[in-house]
Amino acid sequence: MRFFTKNRSSKKRIIEEWVYELVADELSVGEIRKGLWTKARGLSEGDTNKCESIYIQLRAESIVDEAKVLNEACEMFARNEAKREIKAATELQEQASEAWESHLLLSIHNEDYDKVHGVIRSGVTIPNEEFAEKCKFLLIKCKSQDLVKLVTFFLKQSNY
């Protein structure tokens, strides 16, 4: 979106206003971060008014830092989820590939011309030389010449 890239300073001021409003809300209910308050006391050299001012600045920076860390964590989570989804899809695809391969080999073994033809019509291709050799081995014992011709044609189409 070009709107945000052209108006970065406006966006920064609006976010800054929200952050300081959040700090004001925390202070109004007495919610103070002990570590930041102690740091502010150390930086203020004992000046109470200066201490509160420094604390407000430190807490505003802290809120921005927390938002950045949270955003980074969300992005990391999203990347990991995407990786998991890709891995799951790949595994599913591999399982589907193995399923049709087993189905084809079993159909050749059983000399079921219609099932073999159905698998071939689905658009699959021979994945590797090893699988092609398994198909050829099953054809040696095959009595159906129509099935032999079909599978041989399929193997040639897949360059085997």
Secondary structure, DSSP 4 states (H G I P E B T S, - for coil): -HHHHH-HHHHHHHHHHHHHHHHHHHHHTT---HHHHHHHHHHHTT-HHHHHHHHHHHHHHHHHHHHHHHHHHHHHHHHHHHHHHHHHHHHHHHHHHHHHHHHHHHHHHTT-HHHHHHHHHTT-----HHHHHHHHHHHHT---HHHHHHHHHHHHHTT-
